[in-house]
Amino acid sequence: MAPKNLTFKIILGSSSMARRKILVDMGYEFTLMTADIDEKSIRKDNAEELVVALAEAKVAVYQGIIREKPSSYSGGQATVVGSVVVTNLTKGIRKGAWERSEVYFHDIPDEVIDSLIEEGIILNVAGGLMLEHPLTLPFVDTVIGTADSVMGLPRSLTEKLIQEAL
């Protein structure tokens, strides 16, 4: 849990609802500021390099292919690579790192996939993967790593980088 009397201000550079929720759950107050950038114009062949280059972006890697659009994970596995970059604007210190998690799925019925697509929320999520969605969650077999890492903001890594940047 974050200290109650913070002497610094946090700016979250992401519009992700999951990242906002994780920061709130960690006890932080923050300001939301997203950059109007074309993330598609930033390309790397390697997932770890891509997420670091995008700073707050998260991508899901499925069978060795970088995916940033919804795809079916039914009966398969997804490796989620996400990055966190913390910048101390006062001291000019920047700390960043990436973290990898794996998610294994049971077979997901077509009607569930159709419902998720029709609902539309997953269309705005990196990789189309919402681990915490009530329609998705019953079909998650195993998570190697942490759910918050899959959701886009690993708590322990975020806290470590904040402390290092201070």
Contact map, one row per residue, 1 for C-alpha under 8 A:
1110000000000000000000000110000000000000000000000000000000000000000000000000000000000000000000000000000000000000000000000000000000000000000000000000000000000000000000
1111000000000000000000000111000000000000000000000000000000000000000000000000000000000000000000000000000000000000000000000000000000000000000000000000000000000000000000
1111110000000000000000000010000000000000000000000000000000000000000000000000000000000000000000000000000000000000000000000000000000000000000000000000000000000000000000
0111110000000000000000000010000000000000000000000000000000000000000000000000000000000000000000000000000000000000000000000000000000000000000000000000000000000000000000
0011111000000000000000000000000000000000000000000000000000000000000000000000000000000000000000000000000000000000000000000000000000000000000000000000000000000000000000
0011111110000000000000000000000000000000000000000000000000000000000000000000000000000000000000000000000000000000000000000000000000000000000000000000000000000000000000
0000111110000000000000000000000000000000000000000000000000000000000000000000000000000000000000000000000000000000000000000000000000000000000000000000000000000000000000
0000011111000000000000000000000000000000000000000000000000000000000000000000000000000000000000000000000000000000000000000000000000000000000000000000000000000000000000
0000011111100000000000000000111000000000000000000000000000000000000000000000000000000000000000000000000000000000000000000000000000000000000000000000000000000000000000
0000000111110000000000000001111000000000000000000000000000000000000000000000000000000000000000000000000000000000000000000000000000000000000000000000000000000000000000
0000000011111000000000000000011110000000000000000000000000000000000000000000000000000000000000000000000000000000000000000000000000000000000000000000000000000000000000
0000000001111100000100000000011111000000000000000000000000000000000000000000000000000000000000000000000000000000000000000000000000000000000000000000000000000000000000
0000000000111110000000000000000111100000000000000000000100000000000000000000000000000000000000000000000000000000000000000000000000000000000000000000000000000000000000
0000000000011111001000000000000111000000000000000000000110000000000000000000000000000000000000000000000000000000000000000000000000000000000000000000000000000000000000
0000000000001111101100000000000111000000000000000000000000000000000000000000000000000000000000000000000000000000000000000000000000000000000000000000000000000000000000
0000000000000111111100000000000000000000000000000000000000000000000000000000000000000000000000000000000000000000000000000000100000000000000000000000000000000000000000
0000000000000011111110000000000000000000000000000000000000000000000000000000000000000000000000000000000000000000000000000000000000000000000000000000000000000000000000
0000000000000001111111000000000000000000000000000000000000000000000000000000000000000000000000000000000000000000000000000000000000000000000000000000001110000000000000
0000000000000111111111100000000000000000000000000000000000000000000000000000000000000000000000000000000000000000000000000000000000000000000000000000001110000000000000
0000000000010011111111110000000000000000000000000000000000000000000000000000000000000000000000000000000000000000000000000000000000000000000000000000000000000000000000
0000000000000000111111111000000000000000000000000000000000000000000000000000000000000000000000000000000000000000000000000000000000000000000000000000000000000000000000
0000000000000000011111111100000000000000000000000000000000000000000000000000000000000000000000000000000000000000000000000000000000000000000000000001000010100000000000
0000000000000000001111111111100000000000000000000000000000000000000000000000000000000000000000000000000000000000000000000000000000000000000000000000000000100000000000
0000000000000000000111111111100000000000000000000000000000000000000000000000000000000000000000000000000000000000000000000000000000000000000000000000000000000000000000
0000000000000000000011111111000000000000000000000000000000000000000000000000000000000000000000000000000000000000000000000000000000000000000000000000000000000000000000
1100000000000000000001111111000000000000000000000000000000000000000000000000000000000000000000000000000000000000000000000000000000000000000000000000000000100000000000
1111000000000000000000111111100000000000000000000000000000000000000000000000000000000000000000000000000000000000000000000000000000000000000000000000000000000000000000
0100000001000000000000111111110000000000000000000000000000000000000000000000000000000000000000000000000000000000000000000000000000000000000000000000000000000000000000
0000000011000000000000110011111000000000000000000000000000000000000000000000000000000000000000000000000000000000000000000000000000000000000000000000000000000000000000
0000000011110000000000000001111100000000000000000000000000000000000000000000000000000000000000000000000000000000000000000000000000000000000000000000000000000000000000
0000000011110000000000000000111110000000000000000000000000000000000000000000000000000000000000000000000000000000000000000000000000000000000000000000000000000000000000
0000000000111110000000000000011111000000000000000000000000000000000000000000000000000000000000000000000000000000000000000000000000000000000000000000000000000000000000
0000000000111110000000000000001111100000000000000000000000000000000000000000000000000000000000000000000000000000000000000000000000000000000000000000000000000000000000
0000000000011110000000000000000111110000000000000000000000000000000000000000000000000000000000000000000000000000000000000000000000000000000000000000000000000000000000
0000000000001000000000000000000011111000000000000000000000000000000000000000000000000000000000000000000000000000000000000000000000000000000000000000000000000000000000
0000000000000000000000000000000001111100000000000000000000000000000000000000000000000000000000000000000000000000000000000000000000000000000000000000000000000000000000
0000000000000000000000000000000000111110000000000000000000000000000000000000000000000000000000000000000000000000000000000000000000000000000000000000000000000000000000
0000000000000000000000000000000000011111110000000000000000000000000000000000000000000000000000000000000000000000000000000000000000000000000000000000000000000000000000
0000000000000000000000000000000000001111110000000000010000000000000000000000000000000000000000000000000000000000000000000000000000000000000000000000000000000000000000
0000000000000000000000000000000000000111111000000000000000000000000000000000000000000000000000000000000000000000000000000000000000000000000000000000000000000000000000
0000000000000000000000000000000000000111111000000000000000000000000000000000000000000000000000000000000000000000000000000000000000000000000000000000000000000000000000
0000000000000000000000000000000000000111111100000100110000000000000000000000000000000000000000000000000000000000000000000000000000000000000000000000000000000000000000
0000000000000000000000000000000000000001111110000100000000000000000000000000000000000000000000000000000000000000000000000000000000000000000000000000000000000000000000
0000000000000000000000000000000000000000011111101100000000000000000000000000000000000000000000000000000000000000000000000000000000000000000000000000000000000000000000
0000000000000000000000000000000000000000001111101100000000000000000000000000000000000000000000000000000000000000000000000000000000000000000000000000000000000000000000
0000000000000000000000000000000000000000000111111100000000000000000000000000000000000000000000000000000000000000000000000000000000000000000000000000000000000000000000
0000000000000000000000000000000000000000000111111110000000101000010000000000000010000000000000000000000000000000000000000000000000000000000000000000000000000000000000
0000000000000000000000000000000000000000000001111111000000000000000000000000000011000000000000000100000000000000000000000000000000000000000000000000000000000000000000
0000000000000000000000000000000000000000000111111111100000000000000000000000000000000000000000000000000000000000000000000000000000000000000000000000000000000000000000
0000000000000000000000000000000000000000011111111111110000000000000000000000000000000000000000000000000000000000000000000000000000000000000000000000000000000000000000
0000000000000000000000000000000000000000000000111111111111100000000000000000000011100000000000000100000000000000000000000000000000000000000000000000000000000000000000
0000000000000000000000000000000000000000000000011111111110000000000000000000000001111000000000011100000000000000000000000000000000000000000000000000000000000000000000
0000000000000000000000000000000000000000010000001111111000000000000000000000000000000000000000000000000000000000000000000000000000000000000000000000000000000000000000
0000000000000000000000000000000000000010010000000111111110000000000000000000000000000000000000000000000000000000000000000000000000000000000000000000000000000000000000
0000000000000000000000000000000000000000000000000011111110000000000000000000000000111000000000000000000000000000000000000000000000000000000000000000000000000000000000
0000000000001100000000000000000000000000000000000011011111000000000000000000000001111000000000000000000000000000000000000000000000000000000000000000000000000000000000
0000000000000100000000000000000000000000000000000011011111100000000000000000000001100000000000000000000000000000000000000000010000000000000000000000000100000000000000
0000000000000000000000000000000000000000000000000010000111110000000000000000000111100000000000000000000000000000000000000000011000000000000000000000000100000000000000
0000000000000000000000000000000000000000000000100010000011111000011100000000000111000000000000000000000000000000000000000000011000000000000000000000000000000000000000
0000000000000000000000000000000000000000000000000000000001111100011100000000011110000000000000000000000000000000000000000000011010000000000000000000000000000000000000
0000000000000000000000000000000000000000000000100000000000111111111000000000011110000000000000000000000000000000000000000000001000000000000000000000000000000000000000
0000000000000000000000000000000000000000000000000000000000011111111000001000111000000000000000000000000000000000000000000000000000000000000000000000000000000000000000
0000000000000000000000000000000000000000000000000000000000001111100000000000110000000000000000000000000000000000000000000000000000000000000000000000000000000000000000
0000000000000000000000000000000000000000000000000000000000001111110000000000000000000000000000000000000000000000000000000000000000000000000000000000000000000000000000
0000000000000000000000000000000000000000000000000000000000001111111000000000000000000000000000000000000000000000000000000000000000000000000000000000000000000000000000
0000000000000000000000000000000000000000000000100000000000111101111100000000000000000000000000000000000000000000000000000000000000000000000000000000000000000000000000
0000000000000000000000000000000000000000000000000000000000111100111111100000000000000000000000000000000000000000000000000000011000000000000000000000000000000000000000
0000000000000000000000000000000000000000000000000000000000110000011111000000000000000000000000000000000000000000000000000000011100000000000000000000000000000000000000
0000000000000000000000000000000000000000000000000000000000000000001111100000000000000000000000000000000000000000000000000010111100000000000000000000000000000000000000
0000000000000000000000000000000000000000000000000000000000000000001111110000000000000000000000000000000000000000000000000110111110000000000000000000000000000000000000
0000000000000000000000000000000000000000000000000000000000000000001011111000000000000000000000000000000000000000000000000000001100000000000000000000000000000000000000
0000000000000000000000000000000000000000000000000000000000000000000001111100000000000000000000000000000000000000100000000000000000000000000000000000000000000000000000
0000000000000000000000000000000000000000000000000000000000000100000000111111110000000000000000000000000010010000000000000000000000000000000000000000000000000000000000
0000000000000000000000000000000000000000000000000000000000000000000000011111000000000000000000000000000011111000000000000000000000000000000000000000000000000000000000
0000000000000000000000000000000000000000000000000000000000000000000000001111100000000000000000000000000111110000000000000000000000000000000000000000000000000000000000
0000000000000000000000000000000000000000000000000000000000000000000000001111110000000000000000000000000111100000000000000000000000000000000000000000000000000000000000
0000000000000000000000000000000000000000000000000000000000000110000000001011111000000000000000000000011110000000000000000000000000000000000000000000000000000000000000
0000000000000000000000000000000000000000000000000000000000011110000000001001111100000000000000000000011100000000000000000000000000000000000000000000000000000000000000
0000000000000000000000000000000000000000000000000000000000011100000000000000111110000000000000000001111000000000000000000000000000000000000000000000000000000000000000
0000000000000000000000000000000000000000000000000000000001111000000000000000011111000000000000000001111000000000000000000000000000000000000000000000110000000000000000
0000000000000000000000000000000000000000000000110010000001111000000000000000001111100000000000000111100000000000000000000000000000000000000000000000010000000000000000
0000000000000000000000000000000000000000000000010011000111100000000000000000000111110000000000000111000000000000000000000000000000000000000000000000110110000000000000
0000000000000000000000000000000000000000000000000011001111000000000000000000000011111000000000011110000000000000000000000000000000000000000000000000000110000000000000
0000000000000000000000000000000000000000000000000001001100000000000000000000000001111100000000011100000000000000000000000000000000000000000000000000000011001100100000
0000000000000000000000000000000000000000000000000001001100000000000000000000000000111110000001111000000000000000000000000000000000000000000000000000000000000000100000
0000000000000000000000000000000000000000000000000000000000000000000000000000000000011111000001110000000000000000000000000000000000000000000000000000000000000100110010
0000000000000000000000000000000000000000000000000000000000000000000000000000000000001111100111100000000000000000000000000000000000000000000000000000000000000000000010
0000000000000000000000000000000000000000000000000000000000000000000000000000000000000111111111000000000000000000000000000000000000000000000000000000000000000000000011
0000000000000000000000000000000000000000000000000000000000000000000000000000000000000011111110000000000000000000000000000000000000000000000000000000000000000000000000
0000000000000000000000000000000000000000000000000000000000000000000000000000000000000001111100000000000000000000000000000000000000000000000000000000000000000000000000
0000000000000000000000000000000000000000000000000000000000000000000000000000000000000001111110000000000000000000000000000000000000000000000000000000000000000000000000
0000000000000000000000000000000000000000000000000000000000000000000000000000000000000011111111000000000000000000000000000000000000000000000000000000000000000000000000
0000000000000000000000000000000000000000000000000000000000000000000000000000000000000011101111100000000000000000000000000000000000000000000000000000000000000000000011
0000000000000000000000000000000000000000000000000000000000000000000000000000000000001111000111110000000000000000000000000000000000000000000000000000000000000000000010
0000000000000000000000000000000000000000000000000000000000000000000000000000000000001110000011111000000000000000000000000000000000000000000000000000000000000000110110
0000000000000000000000000000000000000000000000000001000000000000000000000000000000111100000001111100000000000000000000000000000000000000000000000000000000000000100000
0000000000000000000000000000000000000000000000000001000000000000000000000000000000111000000000111110000000000000000000000000000000000000000000000000000000001000000000
0000000000000000000000000000000000000000000000010011000000000000000000000000000011110000000000011111000000000000000000000000000000000000000000000000000000000000000000
0000000000000000000000000000000000000000000000000000000000000000000000000000000011100000000000001111100000000000000000000000000000000000000000000000100001000000000000
0000000000000000000000000000000000000000000000000000000000000000000000000000001111000000000000000111110000000000000000000000000000000000000000001000100000000000000000
0000000000000000000000000000000000000000000000000000000000000000000000000000001110000000000000000011111000000000000000000000000000000000000000111100110000000000000000
0000000000000000000000000000000000000000000000000000000000000000000000000000111100000000000000000001111100000000000000000000000000000000000000111000000000000000000000
0000000000000000000000000000000000000000000000000000000000000000000000000000111100000000000000000000111110000000000000000000000000000000000111110000000000000000000000
0000000000000000000000000000000000000000000000000000000000000000000000000011110000000000000000000000011111000000000000000000000000000000000111100000000000000000000000
0000000000000000000000000000000000000000000000000000000000000000000000001111100000000000000000000000001111110000000000000000000000000000001111000000000000000000000000
0000000000000000000000000000000000000000000000000000000000000000000000000111000000000000000000000000000111110000000000000000000000000000001110000000000000000000000000
0000000000000000000000000000000000000000000000000000000000000000000000000111000000000000000000000000000011111000000000000000000000000000001000000000000000000000000000
0000000000000000000000000000000000000000000000000000000000000000000000001110000000000000000000000000000011111101100000000000000000000000001000000000000000000000000000
0000000000000000000000000000000000000000000000000000000000000000000000000100000000000000000000000000000000111111100000000000000000000000000000000000000000000000000000
0000000000000000000000000000000000000000000000000000000000000000000000000000000000000000000000000000000000011111110000000000000000000000000000000000000000000000000000
0000000000000000000000000000000000000000000000000000000000000000000000000000000000000000000000000000000000001111111000000000000000000000000000000000000000000000000000
0000000000000000000000000000000000000000000000000000000000000000000000000000000000000000000000000000000000011111111100000000000000000010000000000000000000000000000000
0000000000000000000000000000000000000000000000000000000000000000000000010000000000000000000000000000000000011111111110000000000000000000000000000000000000000000000000
0000000000000000000000000000000000000000000000000000000000000000000000000000000000000000000000000000000000000111111111000000000000000000000000000000000000000000000000
0000000000000000000000000000000000000000000000000000000000000000000000000000000000000000000000000000000000000011111111100000000000000000000000000000000000000000000000
0000000000000000000000000000000000000000000000000000000000000000000000000000000000000000000000000000000000000001111111111100000000000010000000000000000000000000000000
0000000000000000000000000000000000000000000000000000000000000000000000000000000000000000000000000000000000000000111111111110000000000000000000000000000000000000000000
0000000000000000000000000000000000000000000000000000000000000000000000000000000000000000000000000000000000000000011111110000000000000000000000000000000000000000000000
0000000000000000000000000000000000000000000000000000000000000000000000000000000000000000000000000000000000000000001111111100000000000000000000000000000000000000000000
0000000000000000000000000000000000000000000000000000000000000000000000000000000000000000000000000000000000000000000111111111000000000000000000000000000000000000000000
0000000000000000000000000000000000000000000000000000000000000000000000000000000000000000000000000000000000000000000110111111100000000000000000000000000000000000000000
0000000000000000000000000000000000000000000000000000000000000000000001000000000000000000000000000000000000000000000110111111100111000000000000000000000000000000000000
0000000000000000000000000000000000000000000000000000000000000000000011000000000000000000000000000000000000000000000010011111100100000000000000000000000000000000000000
0000000000000000000000000000000000000000000000000000000000000000000000000000000000000000000000000000000000000000000000011111110100000000000000000000000000000000000000
0000000000000001000000000000000000000000000000000000000000000000000011000000000000000000000000000000000000000000000000001111111111000000000000000000000000000000000000
0000000000000000000000000000000000000000000000000000000011110000001111000000000000000000000000000000000000000000000000000001111110000000000000000000000000000000000000
0000000000000000000000000000000000000000000000000000000001111000001111100000000000000000000000000000000000000000000000000000111110000000000000000000000000000000000000
0000000000000000000000000000000000000000000000000000000000000000000111100000000000000000000000000000000000000000000000000111111111000000000000000000000000000000000000
0000000000000000000000000000000000000000000000000000000000010000000001000000000000000000000000000000000000000000000000000100111111100000000000000000000000000000000000
0000000000000000000000000000000000000000000000000000000000000000000000000000000000000000000000000000000000000000000000000100100111111001000000000000001000000000000000
0000000000000000000000000000000000000000000000000000000000000000000000000000000000000000000000000000000000000000000000000000000011111001100100000010011000000000000000
0000000000000000000000000000000000000000000000000000000000000000000000000000000000000000000000000000000000000000000000000000000001111101100000000000001000000000000000
0000000000000000000000000000000000000000000000000000000000000000000000000000000000000000000000000000000000000000000000000000000001111111100000000000000000000000000000
0000000000000000000000000000000000000000000000000000000000000000000000000000000000000000000000000000000000000000000000000000000000011111110000000000000000000000000000
0000000000000000000000000000000000000000000000000000000000000000000000000000000000000000000000000000000000000001000100000000000000001111110000000000000000000000000000
0000000000000000000000000000000000000000000000000000000000000000000000000000000000000000000000000000000000000000000000000000000001111111111100000000000000000000000000
0000000000000000000000000000000000000000000000000000000000000000000000000000000000000000000000000000000000000000000000000000000000111111111100000000000000000000000000
0000000000000000000000000000000000000000000000000000000000000000000000000000000000000000000000000000000000000000000000000000000000000111111100000000000000000000000000
0000000000000000000000000000000000000000000000000000000000000000000000000000000000000000000000000000000011110000000000000000000000000001111110000000000000000000000000
0000000000000000000000000000000000000000000000000000000000000000000000000000000000000000000000000000001111000000000000000000000000100001111111100000000000000000000000
0000000000000000000000000000000000000000000000000000000000000000000000000000000000000000000000000000001111000000000000000000000000000000001111100000000000000000000000
0000000000000000000000000000000000000000000000000000000000000000000000000000000000000000000000000000001110000000000000000000000000000000000111110000000000000000000000
0000000000000000000000000000000000000000000000000000000000000000000000000000000000000000000000000000111100000000000000000000000000000000000111111110000000000000000000
0000000000000000000000000000000000000000000000000000000000000000000000000000000000000000000000000000111000000000000000000000000000000000000001111100000000000000000000
0000000000000000000000000000000000000000000000000000000000000000000000000000000000000000000000000001110000000000000000000000000000000000000000111110110000000000000000
0000000000000000000000000000000000000000000000000000000000000000000000000000000000000000000000000000100000000000000000000000000000000000000000111111110001000000000000
0000000000000000000000000000000000000000000000000000000000000000000000000000000000000000000000000000000000000000000000000000000000100000000000101111111000000000000000
0000000000000000000001000000000000000000000000000000000000000000000000000000000000000000000000000000000000000000000000000000000000000000000000000111111111100000000000
0000000000000000000000000000000000000000000000000000000000000000000000000000000101000000000000000011100000000000000000000000000000000000000000001111111111100000000000
0000000000000000000000000000000000000000000000000000000000000000000000000000000111000000000000000000100000000000000000000000000000100000000000001111111111000000000000
0000000000000000011000000000000000000000000000000000000000000000000000000000000000000000000000000000000000000000000000000000000001110000000000000011111111000000000000
0000000000000000011000000000000000000000000000000000000011000000000000000000000001100000000000000000000000000000000000000000000000000000000000000001111111000000000000
0000000000000000011001000000000000000000000000000000000000000000000000000000000001110000000000000000000000000000000000000000000000000000000000000001111111100100000000
0000000000000000000000000000000000000000000000000000000000000000000000000000000000010000000000000010000000000000000000000000000000000000000000000101111111111100000000
0000000000000000000001100100000000000000000000000000000000000000000000000000000000000000000000000000000000000000000000000000000000000000000000000001100011111110000000
0000000000000000000000000000000000000000000000000000000000000000000000000000000000000000000000000000000000000000000000000000000000000000000000000000000001111111000000
0000000000000000000000000000000000000000000000000000000000000000000000000000000000010000000000001000000000000000000000000000000000000000000000000000000001111111100000
0000000000000000000000000000000000000000000000000000000000000000000000000000000000010100000000000000000000000000000000000000000000000000000000000000000011111111110000
0000000000000000000000000000000000000000000000000000000000000000000000000000000000000000000000000000000000000000000000000000000000000000000000000000000000111111111000
0000000000000000000000000000000000000000000000000000000000000000000000000000000000000000000000000000000000000000000000000000000000000000000000000000000000011111111100
0000000000000000000000000000000000000000000000000000000000000000000000000000000000011100000000110000000000000000000000000000000000000000000000000000000000001111111110
0000000000000000000000000000000000000000000000000000000000000000000000000000000000000100000000100000000000000000000000000000000000000000000000000000000000000111111111
0000000000000000000000000000000000000000000000000000000000000000000000000000000000000000000000000000000000000000000000000000000000000000000000000000000000000011111111
0000000000000000000000000000000000000000000000000000000000000000000000000000000000000000000000100000000000000000000000000000000000000000000000000000000000000001111111
0000000000000000000000000000000000000000000000000000000000000000000000000000000000000111000011100000000000000000000000000000000000000000000000000000000000000000111111
0000000000000000000000000000000000000000000000000000000000000000000000000000000000000001000010000000000000000000000000000000000000000000000000000000000000000000011111
